Amino acid sequence: MSDFDDILEGGIVFRKAPKNEDNGKVKTKAKKKKYITGAHGSGSAKQKAKYREQRANRKSQRH
Protein backbone atom coordinates (compact mmCIF):
# COMPACT_ATOMS: atom_id res chain seq x y z
CA MET A 1 0.00 0.00 0.00
CA SER A 2 1.28 3.48 -0.75
CA ASP A 3 1.53 6.44 1.59
CA PHE A 4 -1.33 8.09 -0.26
CA ASP A 5 -3.65 5.16 0.42
CA ASP A 6 -2.64 5.15 4.10
CA ILE A 7 -3.53 8.83 4.34
CA LEU A 8 -6.89 8.26 2.67
CA GLU A 9 -7.77 5.41 5.00
CA GLY A 10 -6.28 6.64 8.27
CA GLY A 11 -6.11 10.38 7.84
CA ILE A 12 -3.28 12.63 8.97
CA VAL A 13 -2.34 12.78 12.64
CA PHE A 14 -0.98 16.07 13.94
CA ARG A 15 1.04 15.84 17.15
CA LYS A 16 2.58 18.46 19.38
CA ALA A 17 6.26 19.07 18.85
CA PRO A 18 8.47 17.45 21.49
CA LYS A 19 9.59 19.81 24.24
CA ASN A 20 13.29 20.62 24.21
CA GLU A 21 14.99 20.79 27.58
CA ASP A 22 16.97 24.02 28.02
CA ASN A 23 19.64 22.66 30.38
CA GLY A 24 20.83 26.22 31.10
CA LYS A 25 22.53 26.66 27.73
CA VAL A 26 23.03 30.16 26.33
CA LYS A 27 21.48 30.44 22.89
CA THR A 28 22.01 34.10 22.02
CA LYS A 29 25.15 36.15 21.61
CA ALA A 30 23.72 38.94 23.72
CA LYS A 31 23.85 36.80 26.88
CA LYS A 32 27.41 35.51 26.49
CA LYS A 33 29.91 37.14 28.82
CA LYS A 34 32.51 37.98 26.17
CA TYR A 35 29.86 39.67 24.04
CA ILE A 36 28.47 41.67 26.97
CA THR A 37 31.92 42.91 28.01
CA GLY A 38 33.00 43.64 24.42
CA ALA A 39 36.00 41.33 24.78
CA HIS A 40 35.75 39.67 21.37
CA GLY A 41 36.92 42.78 19.53
CA SER A 42 33.81 43.91 17.66
CA GLY A 43 33.41 47.68 17.67
CA SER A 44 29.67 47.54 18.17
CA ALA A 45 30.06 45.11 21.07
CA LYS A 46 32.56 47.43 22.76
CA GLN A 47 30.20 50.35 22.31
CA LYS A 48 27.25 48.38 23.65
CA ALA A 49 29.36 47.24 26.60
CA LYS A 50 30.20 50.88 27.31
CA TYR A 51 26.50 51.80 27.30
CA ARG A 52 25.66 48.86 29.58
CA GLU A 53 28.35 49.94 32.01
CA GLN A 54 27.07 53.52 31.99
CA ARG A 55 23.53 52.30 32.60
CA ALA A 56 24.65 50.07 35.47
CA ASN A 57 26.49 52.97 37.09
CA ARG A 58 23.58 55.40 36.95
CA LYS A 59 22.28 56.74 40.22
CA SER A 60 18.82 55.30 39.54
CA GLN A 61 20.27 51.78 39.10
CA ARG A 62 22.01 51.78 42.44
CA HIS A 63 20.08 51.01 45.60
PDB file of N, CA, C and O in Angstrom:
ATOM      1  N   MET A   1       0.837  -1.180   0.000  1.00  0.00           N
ATOM      2  CA  MET A   1       0.000   0.000   0.000  1.00  0.00           C
ATOM      3  C   MET A   1       0.888   1.252   0.000  1.00  0.00           C
ATOM      4  O   MET A   1       1.946   1.262   0.630  1.00  0.00           O
ATOM      5  N   SER A   2       0.473   2.269  -0.681  1.00  0.00           N
ATOM      6  CA  SER A   2       1.283   3.482  -0.753  1.00  0.00           C
ATOM      7  C   SER A   2       0.932   4.439   0.385  1.00  0.00           C
ATOM      8  O   SER A   2      -0.069   4.266   1.079  1.00  0.00           O
ATOM      9  N   ASP A   3       1.763   5.427   0.554  1.00  0.00           N
ATOM     10  CA  ASP A   3       1.529   6.436   1.592  1.00  0.00           C
ATOM     11  C   ASP A   3       0.205   7.169   1.351  1.00  0.00           C
ATOM     12  O   ASP A   3      -0.508   7.525   2.288  1.00  0.00           O
ATOM     13  N   PHE A   4      -0.098   7.383   0.074  1.00  0.00           N
ATOM     14  CA  PHE A   4      -1.331   8.090  -0.258  1.00  0.00           C
ATOM     15  C   PHE A   4      -2.554   7.314   0.206  1.00  0.00           C
ATOM     16  O   PHE A   4      -3.497   7.889   0.750  1.00  0.00           O
ATOM     17  N   ASP A   5      -2.530   6.002  -0.014  1.00  0.00           N
ATOM     18  CA  ASP A   5      -3.650   5.163   0.417  1.00  0.00           C
ATOM     19  C   ASP A   5      -3.773   5.148   1.938  1.00  0.00           C
ATOM     20  O   ASP A   5      -4.879   5.170   2.478  1.00  0.00           O
ATOM     21  N   ASP A   6      -2.625   5.110   2.627  1.00  0.00           N
ATOM     22  CA  ASP A   6      -2.639   5.147   4.098  1.00  0.00           C
ATOM     23  C   ASP A   6      -3.285   6.432   4.609  1.00  0.00           C
ATOM     24  O   ASP A   6      -4.043   6.422   5.579  1.00  0.00           O
ATOM     25  N   ILE A   7      -2.970   7.531   3.938  1.00  0.00           N
ATOM     26  CA  ILE A   7      -3.532   8.826   4.343  1.00  0.00           C
ATOM     27  C   ILE A   7      -5.039   8.841   4.090  1.00  0.00           C
ATOM     28  O   ILE A   7      -5.805   9.346   4.911  1.00  0.00           O
ATOM     29  N   LEU A   8      -5.450   8.301   2.983  1.00  0.00           N
ATOM     30  CA  LEU A   8      -6.891   8.264   2.674  1.00  0.00           C
ATOM     31  C   LEU A   8      -7.660   7.427   3.688  1.00  0.00           C
ATOM     32  O   LEU A   8      -8.760   7.792   4.101  1.00  0.00           O
ATOM     33  N   GLU A   9      -7.073   6.303   4.084  1.00  0.00           N
ATOM     34  CA  GLU A   9      -7.774   5.408   5.005  1.00  0.00           C
ATOM     35  C   GLU A   9      -7.678   5.874   6.459  1.00  0.00           C
ATOM     36  O   GLU A   9      -8.664   5.834   7.196  1.00  0.00           O
ATOM     37  N   GLY A  10      -6.502   6.311   6.860  1.00  0.00           N
ATOM     38  CA  GLY A  10      -6.281   6.641   8.268  1.00  0.00           C
ATOM     39  C   GLY A  10      -6.293   8.119   8.599  1.00  0.00           C
ATOM     40  O   GLY A  10      -6.424   8.498   9.763  1.00  0.00           O
ATOM     41  N   GLY A  11      -6.159   8.948   7.591  1.00  0.00           N
ATOM     42  CA  GLY A  11      -6.107  10.381   7.837  1.00  0.00           C
ATOM     43  C   GLY A  11      -4.700  10.811   8.246  1.00  0.00           C
ATOM     44  O   GLY A  11      -3.773  10.003   8.282  1.00  0.00           O
ATOM     45  N   ILE A  12      -4.567  12.066   8.545  1.00  0.00           N
ATOM     46  CA  ILE A  12      -3.285  12.632   8.970  1.00  0.00           C
ATOM     47  C   ILE A  12      -3.377  12.951  10.451  1.00  0.00           C
ATOM     48  O   ILE A  12      -4.346  13.557  10.907  1.00  0.00           O
ATOM     49  N   VAL A  13      -2.366  12.540  11.197  1.00  0.00           N
ATOM     50  CA  VAL A  13      -2.343  12.785  12.640  1.00  0.00           C
ATOM     51  C   VAL A  13      -1.351  13.902  12.925  1.00  0.00           C
ATOM     52  O   VAL A  13      -0.171  13.801  12.588  1.00  0.00           O
ATOM     53  N   PHE A  14      -1.837  14.959  13.546  1.00  0.00           N
ATOM     54  CA  PHE A  14      -0.977  16.071  13.939  1.00  0.00           C
ATOM     55  C   PHE A  14      -0.669  15.938  15.418  1.00  0.00           C
ATOM     56  O   PHE A  14      -1.575  15.823  16.242  1.00  0.00           O
ATOM     57  N   ARG A  15       0.621  15.956  15.751  1.00  0.00           N
ATOM     58  CA  ARG A  15       1.041  15.844  17.146  1.00  0.00           C
ATOM     59  C   ARG A  15       1.785  17.103  17.563  1.00  0.00           C
ATOM     60  O   ARG A  15       2.326  17.832  16.731  1.00  0.00           O
ATOM     61  N   LYS A  16       1.800  17.341  18.860  1.00  0.00           N
ATOM     62  CA  LYS A  16       2.576  18.464  19.379  1.00  0.00           C
ATOM     63  C   LYS A  16       4.056  18.180  19.203  1.00  0.00           C
ATOM     64  O   LYS A  16       4.492  17.031  19.263  1.00  0.00           O
ATOM     65  N   ALA A  17       4.817  19.227  18.989  1.00  0.00           N
ATOM     66  CA  ALA A  17       6.263  19.069  18.854  1.00  0.00           C
ATOM     67  C   ALA A  17       6.842  18.673  20.204  1.00  0.00           C
ATOM     68  O   ALA A  17       6.348  19.123  21.238  1.00  0.00           O
ATOM     69  N   PRO A  18       7.870  17.849  20.216  1.00  0.00           N
ATOM     70  CA  PRO A  18       8.471  17.451  21.492  1.00  0.00           C
ATOM     71  C   PRO A  18       9.118  18.660  22.168  1.00  0.00           C
ATOM     72  O   PRO A  18       9.698  19.522  21.509  1.00  0.00           O
ATOM     73  N   LYS A  19       9.005  18.702  23.488  1.00  0.00           N
ATOM     74  CA  LYS A  19       9.590  19.813  24.237  1.00  0.00           C
ATOM     75  C   LYS A  19      11.089  19.612  24.349  1.00  0.00           C
ATOM     76  O   LYS A  19      11.561  18.524  24.675  1.00  0.00           O
ATOM     77  N   ASN A  20      11.832  20.676  24.074  1.00  0.00           N
ATOM     78  CA  ASN A  20      13.285  20.617  24.206  1.00  0.00           C
ATOM     79  C   ASN A  20      13.680  21.124  25.582  1.00  0.00           C
ATOM     80  O   ASN A  20      13.239  22.193  26.003  1.00  0.00           O
ATOM     81  N   GLU A  21      14.496  20.375  26.271  1.00  0.00           N
ATOM     82  CA  GLU A  21      14.988  20.794  27.580  1.00  0.00           C
ATOM     83  C   GLU A  21      16.075  21.842  27.391  1.00  0.00           C
ATOM     84  O   GLU A  21      16.950  21.677  26.541  1.00  0.00           O
ATOM     85  N   ASP A  22      16.032  22.910  28.169  1.00  0.00           N
ATOM     86  CA  ASP A  22      16.965  24.022  28.018  1.00  0.00           C
ATOM     87  C   ASP A  22      18.345  23.693  28.578  1.00  0.00           C
ATOM     88  O   ASP A  22      19.358  24.036  27.970  1.00  0.00           O
ATOM     89  N   ASN A  23      18.389  23.041  29.718  1.00  0.00           N
ATOM     90  CA  ASN A  23      19.643  22.662  30.379  1.00  0.00           C
ATOM     91  C   ASN A  23      20.568  23.846  30.663  1.00  0.00           C
ATOM     92  O   ASN A  23      21.773  23.656  30.822  1.00  0.00           O
ATOM     93  N   GLY A  24      20.030  25.050  30.728  1.00  0.00           N
ATOM     94  CA  GLY A  24      20.829  26.218  31.100  1.00  0.00           C
ATOM     95  C   GLY A  24      21.787  26.681  30.033  1.00  0.00           C
ATOM     96  O   GLY A  24      22.713  27.434  30.336  1.00  0.00           O
ATOM     97  N   LYS A  25      21.606  26.264  28.796  1.00  0.00           N
ATOM     98  CA  LYS A  25      22.528  26.661  27.733  1.00  0.00           C
ATOM     99  C   LYS A  25      22.188  28.053  27.238  1.00  0.00           C
ATOM    100  O   LYS A  25      21.019  28.433  27.194  1.00  0.00           O
ATOM    101  N   VAL A  26      23.212  28.817  26.863  1.00  0.00           N
ATOM    102  CA  VAL A  26      23.031  30.162  26.335  1.00  0.00           C
ATOM    103  C   VAL A  26      22.859  30.059  24.833  1.00  0.00           C
ATOM    104  O   VAL A  26      23.722  29.509  24.148  1.00  0.00           O
ATOM    105  N   LYS A  27      21.765  30.577  24.312  1.00  0.00           N
ATOM    106  CA  LYS A  27      21.482  30.444  22.892  1.00  0.00           C
ATOM    107  C   LYS A  27      21.743  31.723  22.101  1.00  0.00           C
ATOM    108  O   LYS A  27      21.858  31.664  20.877  1.00  0.00           O
ATOM    109  N   THR A  28      21.838  32.861  22.754  1.00  0.00           N
ATOM    110  CA  THR A  28      22.011  34.102  22.020  1.00  0.00           C
ATOM    111  C   THR A  28      23.332  34.756  22.364  1.00  0.00           C
ATOM    112  O   THR A  28      23.838  34.627  23.479  1.00  0.00           O
ATOM    113  N   LYS A  29      23.881  35.459  21.388  1.00  0.00           N
ATOM    114  CA  LYS A  29      25.152  36.154  21.606  1.00  0.00           C
ATOM    115  C   LYS A  29      25.033  37.187  22.719  1.00  0.00           C
ATOM    116  O   LYS A  29      25.974  37.398  23.484  1.00  0.00           O
ATOM    117  N   ALA A  30      23.888  37.819  22.804  1.00  0.00           N
ATOM    118  CA  ALA A  30      23.715  38.942  23.718  1.00  0.00           C
ATOM    119  C   ALA A  30      23.903  38.529  25.177  1.00  0.00           C
ATOM    120  O   ALA A  30      24.198  39.380  26.017  1.00  0.00           O
ATOM    121  N   LYS A  31      23.739  37.229  25.503  1.00  0.00           N
ATOM    122  CA  LYS A  31      23.849  36.800  26.885  1.00  0.00           C
ATOM    123  C   LYS A  31      25.226  36.249  27.223  1.00  0.00           C
ATOM    124  O   LYS A  31      25.507  35.983  28.392  1.00  0.00           O
ATOM    125  N   LYS A  32      26.088  36.070  26.232  1.00  0.00           N
ATOM    126  CA  LYS A  32      27.411  35.511  26.485  1.00  0.00           C
ATOM    127  C   LYS A  32      28.309  36.581  27.093  1.00  0.00           C
ATOM    128  O   LYS A  32      28.275  37.741  26.680  1.00  0.00           O
ATOM    129  N   LYS A  33      29.103  36.187  28.067  1.00  0.00           N
ATOM    130  CA  LYS A  33      29.909  37.145  28.820  1.00  0.00           C
ATOM    131  C   LYS A  33      30.857  37.934  27.928  1.00  0.00           C
ATOM    132  O   LYS A  33      30.951  39.154  28.064  1.00  0.00           O
ATOM    133  N   LYS A  34      31.556  37.272  27.027  1.00  0.00           N
ATOM    134  CA  LYS A  34      32.515  37.978  26.172  1.00  0.00           C
ATOM    135  C   LYS A  34      31.811  39.025  25.319  1.00  0.00           C
ATOM    136  O   LYS A  34      32.356  40.101  25.073  1.00  0.00           O
ATOM    137  N   TYR A  35      30.594  38.708  24.865  1.00  0.00           N
ATOM    138  CA  TYR A  35      29.858  39.665  24.044  1.00  0.00           C
ATOM    139  C   TYR A  35      29.415  40.855  24.883  1.00  0.00           C
ATOM    140  O   TYR A  35      29.493  41.999  24.434  1.00  0.00           O
ATOM    141  N   ILE A  36      28.950  40.588  26.104  1.00  0.00           N
ATOM    142  CA  ILE A  36      28.467  41.665  26.966  1.00  0.00           C
ATOM    143  C   ILE A  36      29.606  42.613  27.341  1.00  0.00           C
ATOM    144  O   ILE A  36      29.406  43.826  27.399  1.00  0.00           O
ATOM    145  N   THR A  37      30.800  42.067  27.597  1.00  0.00           N
ATOM    146  CA  THR A  37      31.922  42.908  28.012  1.00  0.00           C
ATOM    147  C   THR A  37      32.661  43.519  26.830  1.00  0.00           C
ATOM    148  O   THR A  37      33.529  44.370  27.023  1.00  0.00           O
ATOM    149  N   GLY A  38      32.329  43.099  25.600  1.00  0.00           N
ATOM    150  CA  GLY A  38      32.997  43.645  24.417  1.00  0.00           C
ATOM    151  C   GLY A  38      34.364  43.048  24.203  1.00  0.00           C
ATOM    152  O   GLY A  38      35.171  43.628  23.477  1.00  0.00           O
ATOM    153  N   ALA A  39      34.661  41.900  24.811  1.00  0.00           N
ATOM    154  CA  ALA A  39      35.999  41.328  24.782  1.00  0.00           C
ATOM    155  C   ALA A  39      36.364  40.684  23.453  1.00  0.00           C
ATOM    156  O   ALA A  39      37.548  40.458  23.206  1.00  0.00           O
ATOM    157  N   HIS A  40      35.415  40.382  22.597  1.00  0.00           N
ATOM    158  CA  HIS A  40      35.754  39.672  21.371  1.00  0.00           C
ATOM    159  C   HIS A  40      36.192  40.587  20.240  1.00  0.00           C
ATOM    160  O   HIS A  40      36.448  40.107  19.136  1.00  0.00           O
ATOM    161  N   GLY A  41      36.286  41.882  20.478  1.00  0.00           N
ATOM    162  CA  GLY A  41      36.919  42.782  19.528  1.00  0.00           C
ATOM    163  C   GLY A  41      35.993  43.547  18.606  1.00  0.00           C
ATOM    164  O   GLY A  41      36.446  44.472  17.933  1.00  0.00           O
ATOM    165  N   SER A  42      34.727  43.206  18.546  1.00  0.00           N
ATOM    166  CA  SER A  42      33.807  43.907  17.663  1.00  0.00           C
ATOM    167  C   SER A  42      33.578  45.325  18.183  1.00  0.00           C
ATOM    168  O   SER A  42      33.374  45.535  19.379  1.00  0.00           O
ATOM    169  N   GLY A  43      33.614  46.285  17.276  1.00  0.00           N
ATOM    170  CA  GLY A  43      33.414  47.676  17.671  1.00  0.00           C
ATOM    171  C   GLY A  43      32.040  47.923  18.264  1.00  0.00           C
ATOM    172  O   GLY A  43      31.897  48.646  19.250  1.00  0.00           O
ATOM    173  N   SER A  44      31.029  47.316  17.657  1.00  0.00           N
ATOM    174  CA  SER A  44      29.669  47.541  18.166  1.00  0.00           C
ATOM    175  C   SER A  44      29.502  46.906  19.537  1.00  0.00           C
ATOM    176  O   SER A  44      28.789  47.440  20.387  1.00  0.00           O
ATOM    177  N   ALA A  45      30.162  45.757  19.760  1.00  0.00           N
ATOM    178  CA  ALA A  45      30.064  45.109  21.070  1.00  0.00           C
ATOM    179  C   ALA A  45      30.744  45.957  22.140  1.00  0.00           C
ATOM    180  O   ALA A  45      30.250  46.060  23.263  1.00  0.00           O
ATOM    181  N   LYS A  46      31.870  46.560  21.791  1.00  0.00           N
ATOM    182  CA  LYS A  46      32.563  47.426  22.757  1.00  0.00           C
ATOM    183  C   LYS A  46      31.698  48.631  23.106  1.00  0.00           C
ATOM    184  O   LYS A  46      31.614  49.040  24.264  1.00  0.00           O
ATOM    185  N   GLN A  47      31.054  49.192  22.080  1.00  0.00           N
ATOM    186  CA  GLN A  47      30.201  50.352  22.311  1.00  0.00           C
ATOM    187  C   GLN A  47      28.992  49.970  23.167  1.00  0.00           C
ATOM    188  O   GLN A  47      28.622  50.699  24.087  1.00  0.00           O
ATOM    189  N   LYS A  48      28.383  48.829  22.861  1.00  0.00           N
ATOM    190  CA  LYS A  48      27.249  48.380  23.651  1.00  0.00           C
ATOM    191  C   LYS A  48      27.670  48.093  25.082  1.00  0.00           C
ATOM    192  O   LYS A  48      26.925  48.383  26.018  1.00  0.00           O
ATOM    193  N   ALA A  49      28.857  47.527  25.260  1.00  0.00           N
ATOM    194  CA  ALA A  49      29.360  47.244  26.603  1.00  0.00           C
ATOM    195  C   ALA A  49      29.547  48.550  27.374  1.00  0.00           C
ATOM    196  O   ALA A  49      29.272  48.623  28.572  1.00  0.00           O
ATOM    197  N   LYS A  50      30.018  49.576  26.669  1.00  0.00           N
ATOM    198  CA  LYS A  50      30.199  50.880  27.307  1.00  0.00           C
ATOM    199  C   LYS A  50      28.850  51.423  27.779  1.00  0.00           C
ATOM    200  O   LYS A  50      28.739  51.928  28.897  1.00  0.00           O
ATOM    201  N   TYR A  51      27.823  51.320  26.927  1.00  0.00           N
ATOM    202  CA  TYR A  51      26.499  51.801  27.303  1.00  0.00           C
ATOM    203  C   TYR A  51      25.915  50.994  28.462  1.00  0.00           C
ATOM    204  O   TYR A  51      25.261  51.557  29.340  1.00  0.00           O
ATOM    205  N   ARG A  52      26.144  49.688  28.469  1.00  0.00           N
ATOM    206  CA  ARG A  52      25.661  48.856  29.578  1.00  0.00           C
ATOM    207  C   ARG A  52      26.324  49.265  30.889  1.00  0.00           C
ATOM    208  O   ARG A  52      25.683  49.336  31.938  1.00  0.00           O
ATOM    209  N   GLU A  53      27.620  49.531  30.799  1.00  0.00           N
ATOM    210  CA  GLU A  53      28.349  49.943  32.013  1.00  0.00           C
ATOM    211  C   GLU A  53      27.832  51.282  32.517  1.00  0.00           C
ATOM    212  O   GLU A  53      27.642  51.464  33.720  1.00  0.00           O
ATOM    213  N   GLN A  54      27.604  52.223  31.599  1.00  0.00           N
ATOM    214  CA  GLN A  54      27.071  53.521  31.991  1.00  0.00           C
ATOM    215  C   GLN A  54      25.702  53.381  32.634  1.00  0.00           C
ATOM    216  O   GLN A  54      25.402  54.043  33.628  1.00  0.00           O
ATOM    217  N   ARG A  55      24.867  52.508  32.059  1.00  0.00           N
ATOM    218  CA  ARG A  55      23.526  52.298  32.601  1.00  0.00           C
ATOM    219  C   ARG A  55      23.599  51.680  33.995  1.00  0.00           C
ATOM    220  O   ARG A  55      22.844  52.058  34.891  1.00  0.00           O
ATOM    221  N   ALA A  56      24.511  50.729  34.168  1.00  0.00           N
ATOM    222  CA  ALA A  56      24.647  50.067  35.466  1.00  0.00           C
ATOM    223  C   ALA A  56      25.151  51.028  36.538  1.00  0.00           C
ATOM    224  O   ALA A  56      24.846  50.862  37.719  1.00  0.00           O
ATOM    225  N   ASN A  57      25.920  52.031  36.127  1.00  0.00           N
ATOM    226  CA  ASN A  57      26.490  52.967  37.094  1.00  0.00           C
ATOM    227  C   ASN A  57      25.627  54.193  37.337  1.00  0.00           C
ATOM    228  O   ASN A  57      26.024  55.077  38.097  1.00  0.00           O
ATOM    229  N   ARG A  58      24.474  54.270  36.722  1.00  0.00           N
ATOM    230  CA  ARG A  58      23.577  55.405  36.952  1.00  0.00           C
ATOM    231  C   ARG A  58      23.067  55.405  38.379  1.00  0.00           C
ATOM    232  O   ARG A  58      22.947  54.362  39.021  1.00  0.00           O
ATOM    233  N   LYS A  59      22.775  56.580  38.850  1.00  0.00           N
ATOM    234  CA  LYS A  59      22.277  56.742  40.216  1.00  0.00           C
ATOM    235  C   LYS A  59      20.979  55.959  40.419  1.00  0.00           C
ATOM    236  O   LYS A  59      20.772  55.359  41.473  1.00  0.00           O
ATOM    237  N   SER A  60      20.119  55.965  39.421  1.00  0.00           N
ATOM    238  CA  SER A  60      18.821  55.299  39.540  1.00  0.00           C
ATOM    239  C   SER A  60      18.958  53.773  39.600  1.00  0.00           C
ATOM    240  O   SER A  60      18.053  53.093  40.084  1.00  0.00           O
ATOM    241  N   GLN A  61      20.075  53.232  39.117  1.00  0.00           N
ATOM    242  CA  GLN A  61      20.274  51.785  39.102  1.00  0.00           C
ATOM    243  C   GLN A  61      20.883  51.268  40.391  1.00  0.00           C
ATOM    244  O   GLN A  61      20.890  50.065  40.649  1.00  0.00           O
ATOM    245  N   ARG A  62      21.390  52.178  41.190  1.00  0.00           N
ATOM    246  CA  ARG A  62      22.009  51.776  42.445  1.00  0.00           C
ATOM    247  C   ARG A  62      21.017  51.904  43.577  1.00  0.00           C
ATOM    248  O   ARG A  62      20.239  52.857  43.616  1.00  0.00           O
ATOM    249  N   HIS A  63      21.032  50.974  44.485  1.00  0.00           N
ATOM    250  CA  HIS A  63      20.084  51.007  45.601  1.00  0.00           C
ATOM    251  C   HIS A  63      20.782  51.315  46.898  1.00  0.00           C
ATOM    252  O   HIS A  63      20.137  51.383  47.945  1.00  0.00           O
TER     253      HIS A  63
END
